[in-house]
Amino acid sequence: MAAFDEMYGMGDTARPAYRTIKSWLDQSDPENLKRRQKEAEFLFRRVGITFAVYGDAEAEERIIPFDIVPRVLTSSEWGTLHKGLVQRVTALNRFLTDVYSGGDIVRAGIVPEDLVYQNPSFRPEMVGVKLPHNIYTQIAGIDVIRTDDKDFYVLEDNARTPSGVSYMLENRDVQMRLFPDLFAETRIQPVENYPDELLATLKSVAPLTSPSEPTVVLMTPGPLNSAYYEHSFLADKLGVELVEGRDLFVMDQIVYMRTTRGPKRVDVIYRRIDDDFLDPMVFRPDSVLGVPGLISAYRAGNVTLANAVGTGVADDKAIYTYMPEIVKFYLGEEPILKNVPTWRCREPDALKYVLEHLGELVVKEVQGSGGYGMLVGPKSTKEQIDAFRDKLKAHPDNFIAQPTLALSTSPTFVGEGIAPRHVDLRPFVLSGADKVRIVPGGLTRVALKEGSLVVNSSQGGGTKDTWIIEDPE
Amino acid sequence: MLSRHADNLFWLARYVERAENTARLVEAATRLSATPVPYDDGKNEWEMAVAGTGTLDLFRKAHGTEANARNVVDHLAFSAANPSSIRQCLDIARFNARSVRTALTMDMWETINSGWMETRGVTSANLSRQDLSDYLSKVKEISLRFDGSAYRTMLRNDAYYFLRLGTYIERADFTARVLALKADVLDPNRPSAGGSFDYFQWSWILRSLSALTSYHWVYRDNLKPNLVGEFLILRAEMPRSLVSCYENITLFLDSLSRDYGRQGTAQRKARVTLGQLQGTSMADLFRMGLSNFLNDFLVENSTLGSAIAEQYLG
């Protein structure tokens, strides 16, 4: 299947946005590029930008491969994307506010009741809790792809604890260190202000009773977590304490951290830990990562959790299929970003179609993430498809299916030279009390295996620096 | 700052310092073992090196009573069974550093992380003398770079103070431990064993504490047991002496109490110890028994560590 290439389009001459990249690649000696690629790997290792892969004890700490060829978008392409992202995340926050208060959208018959209230990520504890400024997902990562030079499609909304932003920042840093000349030739919108924007966002959503300079902390499950590097990186850039559950305690529904000067009150917790582990008194009683009493302090309005508890109900893949309707329902606007056409296997007609076309479709678990538990029909053997068919028939509600999209490709350095590889893009959308902030660009993920469509780092994906440049003449 | 982070910093510094000290001990033993002079006081140089780290019981459990270059180098540098081996120290230091990334500067973190990566592949199997020497140099370099980058790049606030407290408590412990091991040969009233035996004992002490050259600069004299003792206990210009360690400990504890606006047991204890060190002489120490003094000091020093933990790190 021919895919749209970010550099060549569907033809063989470079698109204007990629002129600089093209001439740079043409003039570069592959040996030199190879050296630079090695150097990049060395830099990442030395800084300790590693991640852990679950179930892979051998490779306790791996680095996500960094590709030295940047991915380029023009300002006007970004402009459209930006508008679409603001619209989509605004709708997500409206939806979450609604399902935890009145439930208008369910009563209007737009989204089926059971998909919301029977959803394992729906948190009954949150019903009737009033959040400051009605913001649930302060930090969202929206995965978008394109299949031509016009439209962007949303592949997935990540409204819980999206990760990867540290790679966006480090990739830029490393790219500038390795190829300073490239940056002299092109005006690229900066991303380094992300931590400032994030901190402003977090402060803006502090409890209404907080002091004017609220105390913000970042909460991590600890050094063994796969994204620990990112947690410490962000806390450092934000200038806030990186806390674990055992550093916090709750007294009279107020959250404190244990410091060398005694207890200090905490107002905003940017938590990078799942709902289930937040508070053993409310969620999993066996969790040692959480803070007993945290949820009672939260419900009393004495602390802000970012993201809010219960946002998972909005980024579920079943709810995803209703996003165009959700945007229209709350905002009265046409969605700017499209959804990938999706079959809901819970609907008998759709299921029938999916079962008949398994070989052509991508089938995903509604609750899955990280590229685990999915079937990519055209890349699977007959045995794999048959095995998946049985799983699907047993629990059709758990699955959705999408056509195998020709994700755009982007020139990528592989082994000896440059070759096209499929990419997606995860911009990070920050929703504060005052406004929505998006640093131009995001994290481009690239499937390094030839022909592969799976960009997840746990499945052999890499990342690229992402440039938003001025529109070429 | 978070109590847990302060605790991590304190121990990070202790483990880095311990790795360096152990490397110096192994170097001193290697050197002594290459010396042609026969001497014997029941312990050979390898066993002394193990005793210097306070892990003799552990060593004997694993290797019996026979201490030689091979099993001691393995025990002190690489063993997973010895929680104070250089390898373990660097592993724990890196784990702690990862846990307090936000309290470290980039230079400090990179020193620990890249040092850990560069040394973790080295094992005792097929290790030549040259390999060992390179390895020990690398370990010392990690500690020196860590120390230097802390000095040059860290903000002077509580994080820095806790880090330094860890360094000096560990250093005082090590100096006292090495001296305690040889307290008997430092007594000037003891009958000389004659020949070069005493000289090698004294120079081993100084070498293990990187103090041989500086001894000559301070005293411009050949090695004398009471001067070796004085140099390592009472001379403030010697950065590994007990009094110098306690000047620093007091300084950083006072900085903490000034910043935090209150003081406690740790400050009082440290000042008492410093006062004792400043108010005494070698003659006094020999009168009360050098060995007794050093053993008391080791206990006091470790109690101070607990007092700091109690007051700030709990």
Interface residues (C-beta under 8 A of the other chain):
Chain A: R45 R46 V47 G48 G222 P223 Y228 S232 F233 A235 D236 E241 L242 V243 E244 R246 D247 M257 R258 T259 T260 R261
Chain B: M1 L2 S3 R4 H5 A6 F95 R98 S99 R101 T102 M106 W109 E110 N113 S114 M117 D158 F162 L256 Y260 Y312 L313 G314
